[in-house]
Amino acid sequence: MNVHHLELFYYVAKHGGISAAVRHIPYGIQQPAVSGQMGKLEEEVGAKLFERSPFKLTPAGVRLFAHVEPFFSNLDAVKQRLGSGDPPPLRVGASEVVLRTHLPAVLERLRHRHPHVRLKLRSGFDTELADWLRDGDVDLIVTPVPGRPPPRTRHQRLLRLPLVLLVPKKWKIVSAASLWANRRPEAPLISLPERESTSVVFQRGLRKRRVTWPVTIEASSLELIMQYVADGRGAGVSLMLPEFVHNPRVRVLPLDDFDSVEVVAVWHGDESPLLRALLEEGRRYTKEHWPEWASDAPAVSGAGSPR
């Protein structure tokens, strides 16, 4: 088989189609050229490798991708090792608050075991993190999940954080349920974007109670939600962590009957020694700081098919 054809197929299978692959191939090539090369590859192997619209790998395509993926996905790491003799940096994606407030303490411990550790950090929304991991832009993400982690991944549960509702202290409200007694709260609701895990879990809890409460202000961070609540602009959905709820102008209302939000570390494939050490230090850190919410669950594999 033509190695160049296999490389193009790797990008097509990894990114879920020819047009998406063209945007990620690290050299100039047009979509018709990739399509033609894929046709030639299918002639070479004597089998159809993927459905075009909607994109889906055939059984033959799944087998071929499993064969070529380990080689092409590790080329950058091999290049760095050959060039410098140093291991490649570990690329970590998480929310801004995780990278700013919690990761430095974990990293300090990690340096005792791996003195020359190098990291590349990238912050974003939950949905962005999942996309970056899928596309191979990061090696590990730490993210809340409203359900199952992404398919074909391994994950380690870290925390199960309670949802809370924040209200201005000047409001004469002592329970969250009193806000939706008539099932259509009048107070403005401040929340993260609708696809973010805290919003998904909160709205799911409202639906179970047959409550309709649309978002009035969509915020980009839980810190911003707390500030807007403190300013009296509405009630805010948040997580029970000090950096998100401690404000003298804010009252915290428990949501005991709502599902918790699970925070997990997610990665692909087997753990490298560095990744394994980072996970171990992360678990130790969460158990020390939040023993009532930390998880002892072992790492597990996800299910699903490649995209």
N, C-alpha and C positions, 0 to 999 in steps of 0.2 A: 504493500500500500504506500501511496505517496505521503511522506511525512508532513508536507505542507497542507495537504488535504486534511490530515488528522488534526493538525493544529487549528485549522479553521473550524472543523467539526467541534473541537473542544470548546471554542468560544460560542458557537451556536447553541450547543447543549447547555453550557453553563448559564448563559444569559437568556435562554428561552426564546430563541428565534433568530433569523438572519439579520433583520433590521437592528435588533438590540445588540447583536454581536458586533456589527460594523462600528457601533459607537464605542466599543471597548477594545477592539483589536489595536495593538500598539503601533500600527503602521497604516499607511493609507491604502485602502482597498474599497471598492465600491460594492454596493449590494448585489448588482447583477453578476459581478465576478464571483462573489461568495456563493451565490445560488448555483452558478455553473459548476464551480468546484465541488459543491455538495452532490450535484448530479453525477459527476465523474466518480466521486468516492462511492456512491451507492452502486454504480456499475462495477467498480473494483471489488466490492465485498459481495455483490450479488444479492443485496437485500435493501429494503427501504429502511432508513434510519430514523426518520421522524415525520410526523404529520405536520403540514405547513400551517393550516389555519382551522382551529386553534392549534398552537404548537404543542406537540406531545411526542416524546421519544417512543419509538416502537421497542419491542423486546430486544431486537438486534441493536438498536441505538443505545439502550440501557447498558447492554453488555460491553459495547465498544467504549462508551463513556467511562465505565468503571475501569477499563484497561488503560485509557490514555490520561485520565484526570490526574492520577498521582504524579506522573511525569511533568505535564505542562504546568500544573499548579505550583510546583516546587522550583521552577526555573529561576525565579528572582532570588530565592533563598540560596540556591547553589551559586548563583553569580556573586552574591555578597560574600559567601564563605570563601570562594576562590580568590576574590579580590582583596580581602582584608584579613582573612583568617579568623574573624570574629563572627559569632552567631548573628543572624538577622535580628532586628528589633521585634519585640512582640507588639502587635498593633491591637489596641484596646479601644472599644467604643462603649460609651456610657453617657448618662445624663451629666450636665455641667456640675451639679452638686456632688455627684459621686466622684468625679474626677478632681474636683476642687477640695472637698471636705474630707472624704474618706480614703481615697486611693493613696494619698501621700503617706499615711500611717502604715498601710499595707506594704507599700513600696519600701519604706524604711526597714521593715522586718525582712522583706525579700532580699535586700542587699546583703544581709548577713550570710545568706546561702548562695547568692549569685551576685558577687560584688560588681561585676561588669555588665549587669543587666541594662538593656536599652529598651525604651518604650516609645511608641508613637500613639498619642492620645487623640481621640476624635469624639466630640460631644454632639448629641442630636436627640430627636424625639424617638420614642419606642419604635415607630414604624420605619424611621430612617435607619436605625441600628440593625433591624432585621434585614433590610435591603442590602446594607453594606456587608453584612456577614454572608448573605446569599451570593453576592457578587464577588466575594473574595477580597474586599477592600479592607477588612479587619480580620483578625484571628480569633478574637474573643469579644463578646458583648456582655454587659451586665445591665439587665433590663427588667422592668415589670412585665408580666404577661397576664392577660385576662383569661386565658385558657391553656391550650397546649403550646409548648415551644415550637419553633419552626420545624418542618419535616427534615429528615435526614441530618439531624444534628444530635450532639450530645449535650446534656445540660446538668447543672448542679444547682439544686434549690438552696437559696441562701436565707431568705426571710419570708415570712407571711405578715405583711403590714396591715393593720386595721385602717379602714377608711374612716374619716371624720368629716364633719361639716363645720366650717368656721363661720361665725357671725360677728358683727360688730358688738362690742360689749354694751353699747348704749341701747341695743335692742332688748326689749323685755321678753326674751325667749330663753327657755331653759331646756328644751328638748327638740331634737330634729323633727320628730313626728308631728309636733304642733304646727310646723310650717306647712305640712301637706294634709292637714285634717280634712280639707275639702277636696283633696286630690288634684288641685290646680293651684300651687303656691303663687302668690302675687309678688313675692320678693324676687329681685333680680338674682340670677344664678351665674356665678363666675366659675369657669372650668377650663381644663385643658382641651385641645381639639378632640372631636368626637371619637377618633380612632385610637386615642391614647388609652392606656390600660385603666387608669383611675376613672376616666370618663365612662369607659365601657362598663366597668363593674358597677359604678354608681347608677348609671341609667338602667342597667339590668335589674338592680335592686328596686328602683322606682317602678319599673314595669310589673314586677311581682306584686307590688302594692297598688297597681292600677293608678299610678300617679303620673301625670304629665307635667314636666317642668323643663321647658326648653332653655338653652344657654343664652344668657343676655350678653355676657362678656367672655370671649374666648381669649385665654391668656397663654403665653408661651412658656411659663414655668410656674412651679408651685410657690416659689418665693414671691413672684409677682401677684399670684392669687392672694397670698397672705397680706400683702401691702394694700391691695385694693379693698379687701375686707376691712382692714384697719382704718381705711379712709372712709368707710361707711357706704361703699358702692354696691354692696350686695352680700349674699352668702356664697361661700366658696368650698369646693370639694377638694380635700387634701388627704395626706397620709400622716399617720401619727408618728412623726419624727420631729425632734425639737426645732430643727432649723426651718421647719415648715409651719409650726403652730405657735411658737412662743413669741407673743407680742402683747404688751399690756393693754392694748385696745381691742383685743380679739378674745372671744369666748369659744372654746372647743366643745362641740357637741358630739358625743360618741354615736356611731352607727353600728351598734352591737349586732343587729340582725342582718347586716349586709355582709356579703362575702369579703374576705380579705384579699389584698393584692399580693400575688406571689412575685418575689424578686429572684431571678435566676441568672446564673452565668451560663452562656451558650457558646459552643464552638463546634467545629467540624473535625471528625477523625480522632485519632488517638492523641492523648496529651503529650507534648514534649516535656522534658524535665523542668523547663522554665515555667511552662503553663501549669504543670502539676503543682509546682511550688507556689505559684501565685494563687491557685485555687485553695490550697491548704491554708495559706496565710489569710486569705479572704474569709474562709470559714471560721478560722480562729478569731478573727477580728469581730465578726458578727456575733459569735457566741459570747464574747466578752462584753460587748456594748448593748446587745439586745437579747439576753438569754431567753426571755419569754417568747420571742418571735423567731429565733434562729432555727434552722433546719439541720437535722443530722442525716438527711436522706443521701444515699450514695449517688454518684453520677450515673445517668442512664442514657440510653440511646433513644432518639426519636424515630418516628416511622414516616413513611411517605416515599414518593418517587422524586427524582431530580427534576428540577424545573428547566 
